[in-house]
Amino acid sequence: MTRVKAPPPMSDREWELATSTLKEPRFSQSLERGLAILCCFGPDRPILGISEIAHELGMSRSTTHRYVITLAALGYLEQGPGRKYRLGLRVTRLGLSAMSATGVREHAHADLEDLCRRTGFTVSLALLDGTEILLLERLRGGRRGLHPSDPGVSKGSRMPAFCTAAGKLLLANLPDRAQRELLGELDFGRGYGPNAIKSKSALRTELEQTRADGLAVDDEEFAEGLYAIAAPLRSDTGEAVAAIVLTAPARTIELGELIDALGPHLVSTADRISARLGYRRADERRVAPQKTGVSV
């Protein structure tokens, strides 16, 4: 199963072996170097500076800077705080195409439709892109009076991670370093729902609880009068690569009921999809002890 994450950075020797067939005139060294720069980024290193990239690839700072600003101009990299860079929207679009090609949406769609039909509420599929989430799918529930509370989001919409259930869930499941760097980029100044988190310390506490619970909650944080809960989709490596979300107007259900009554259905749906992506829980991966062949 193809993973939905960037490959880990190669060592010098690994890169030399991987590119040994490219050292002939008909191949492009510039393209090779540009792709090598993109491959330096990953879940555990989402933000890198010119010096870090240059050291990783054994290139000069001036050469690295020239390639990086070209990639940024084309939308494959974005410059963030501290003159450092992260993957840009065009890489995300390529990733979405790859996810489509490997069948993630196809694996998920039938289960998302079933969850939407059984609950009557809106169901979404989302992934984390920097400090935002991107909706890959959005299936509107059929309950009467549901849509006026929907804040106008749809498939393809981008929303802030810190005040959405999917965003908090995926932030909570990041490696510690990547999480710290993304939290450093968050802007809490813009107003959202009445209960939106206002500080990094409060968000860190929330993320710790979310990681422990395995379920994220949006209590009128993105929009007034709207609740949401989210559960992770995991790949064969155990990484939380996306989230499925159940969204409900506050006037139709209590938050506690949404969590207690519908949360288990959301989690079981996520588990079924994750299994199709190759994920196995630790207890499922245990191998029974082998017989020694010694009789007593």
Buried (B, 14 or more C-beta within 10 A) or exposed (E): EBBBBBEEBBEEEEBEEEBEEEEEEEEEEEEBBBEBBBBBBBBBBBBBBBEBBBBBBEBEEEEBBBBBBBBBEEEBBBEBEEEBBBBBBBBBEEBBEEBEEBBBBEBBBEBBEBBBEEBBBBBBBBBBBBBBBBBBBBBBBEBEEBEEBBBEBEEEBBBBBBBBBBBBBBBBBBBEEBBEBBBEBBEBEEEBBEEBBEEBEEBBEBBEBBBEBBBBBBBBBBBBBBBBBBBBBBBBEBBBBBBBBBBBBBEBBEBEEBBEEBBEBBBEBBBBBBBBBBBEEEEEEEEEEEEEEEEE
